[in-house]
Amino acid sequence: MAWEWDAVSYDSLVLPHELWGRRALARLALDGGETVLDAGCGTGRDTAALLAALPRGRVLAVDASATMLDQLRARLPDAGERLTVLAADLREPLPVPGPVDAVLSVAVLHWIDDHQRVFDNLAAVLRPGGRLSLEFGGHGNIAAVEKALADVLGEPPRAWNFATPAETGRRLEAAGFVDVEVALRPDTARFAEPSALHSYLETVVLGAHLGRLGADERAAFVDEVARRLPAPVIDYVRLEAGARRAD
Ligand SMILES: C[S@@+](CC[C@H](N)C(=O)[O-])C[C@H]1O[C@@H](n2cnc3c(N)ncnc32)[C@H](O)[C@@H]1O
């Protein structure tokens, strides 16, 4: 990745990702003994929820960010052998020891340009019949933020890949998934305080655009984007997908 996450700040925020993670986890309908891959685990909030839901199972937590994985290890020091943490890029074949029963991925895929490669790699490590539950920014996600950012940058931002349900369904089927269900869910996040919106934009949304700026320029850049928003909200549109790897 061209930039790194501020994992400590990320973990200090109240994130809608927690609800998104709970919804995605519920779609897997786990029985407690499975091995589940958390693809793009970040600081491990969903990894922790998975470990709680899998008293007889195991979790493989995969992410490309060293800072996020350090924070995950600090969050889960006592997970023992039920947790394996792997630094890996989801665009490359995954170094996973043996097939997994299910894959969970929350708020990750819109950061990745080539979804087909990711779906192919996830299918390769899922056992036949294994389940997949995805959620990420879908078509129309943060359109007002994109517009404000384009005004500040003077060109369209290139950080994200907000796929449509039809594209996602086709790609999942091409990767060998069946029983594919994909839908968009508008899910606006509201911020009572300007400082909360600023911290959120800086840490969660605009990181890819801040890396090349000096520390003093970052605050001004975030303020410029926030000032151009029509309201103190992030206009999220989430894409939720469930599927099963063909037998
Ligand atoms: C917004 S965070 C979400 C983290 C976590 N799933 C959550 O909901 O809190 C996005 C995560 O995707 C990871 N990520 C982005 N591109 C990736 C890639 N190509 N391979 C692996 N992880 C990636 C980032 O490092 C980051 O931890």
The ligand as an SDF file (V2000), in Angstrom:
LIG
                    3D

 27 29  0  0  0  0  0  0  0  0999 V2000
  -11.3050    0.4140    6.8630 C   0  0  0  0  0  0  0  0  0  0  0  0
  -10.1650   -0.8270    7.3110 S   0  0  0  0  0  0  0  0  0  0  0  0
  -11.2860   -2.1020    7.8350 C   0  0  0  0  0  0  0  0  0  0  0  0
  -10.6520   -2.9850    8.8780 C   0  0  0  0  0  0  0  0  0  0  0  0
  -11.6220   -3.9210    9.5860 C   0  0  0  0  0  0  0  0  0  0  0  0
  -12.1350   -4.9490    8.7050 N   0  0  0  0  0  0  0  0  0  0  0  0
  -12.7360   -3.1300   10.2190 C   0  0  0  0  0  0  0  0  0  0  0  0
  -13.9000   -3.2540    9.7750 O   0  0  0  0  0  0  0  0  0  0  0  0
  -12.4570   -2.3670   11.1530 O   0  0  0  0  0  0  0  0  0  0  0  0
   -9.6070   -1.4720    5.7380 C   0  0  0  0  0  0  0  0  0  0  0  0
   -8.5140   -2.5200    5.9060 C   0  0  0  0  0  0  0  0  0  0  0  0
   -8.2660   -3.1350    4.6270 O   0  0  0  0  0  0  0  0  0  0  0  0
   -6.8850   -3.4240    4.5670 C   0  0  0  0  0  0  0  0  0  0  0  0
   -6.5040   -3.5970    3.1610 N   0  0  0  0  0  0  0  0  0  0  0  0
   -6.6530   -2.7030    2.1570 C   0  0  0  0  0  0  0  0  0  0  0  0
   -6.1550   -3.2090    1.0090 N   0  0  0  0  0  0  0  0  0  0  0  0
   -5.6920   -4.4510    1.3000 C   0  0  0  0  0  0  0  0  0  0  0  0
   -5.0750   -5.4830    0.5350 C   0  0  0  0  0  0  0  0  0  0  0  0
   -4.8270   -5.3310   -0.7810 N   0  0  0  0  0  0  0  0  0  0  0  0
   -4.7500   -6.6340    1.1410 N   0  0  0  0  0  0  0  0  0  0  0  0
   -4.9760   -6.8000    2.4790 C   0  0  0  0  0  0  0  0  0  0  0  0
   -5.5650   -5.8600    3.2570 N   0  0  0  0  0  0  0  0  0  0  0  0
   -5.9100   -4.7010    2.6740 C   0  0  0  0  0  0  0  0  0  0  0  0
   -6.2410   -2.2080    5.2080 C   0  0  0  0  0  0  0  0  0  0  0  0
   -4.9100   -2.4380    5.5950 O   0  0  0  0  0  0  0  0  0  0  0  0
   -7.1740   -1.9600    6.3780 C   0  0  0  0  0  0  0  0  0  0  0  0
   -6.7750   -2.6370    7.5400 O   0  0  0  0  0  0  0  0  0  0  0  0
  1  2  1  0
  2  3  1  0
  2 10  1  0
  3  4  1  0
  4  5  1  0
  5  6  1  0
  5  7  1  0
  7  8  2  0
  7  9  1  0
 10 11  1  0
 11 12  1  0
 11 26  1  0
 12 13  1  0
 13 14  1  0
 13 24  1  0
 14 15  1  0
 14 23  1  0
 15 16  2  0
 16 17  1  0
 17 18  1  0
 17 23  2  0
 18 19  1  0
 18 20  2  0
 20 21  1  0
 21 22  2  0
 22 23  1  0
 24 25  1  0
 24 26  1  0
 26 27  1  0
M  CHG  2   2   1   9  -1
M  END
$$$$
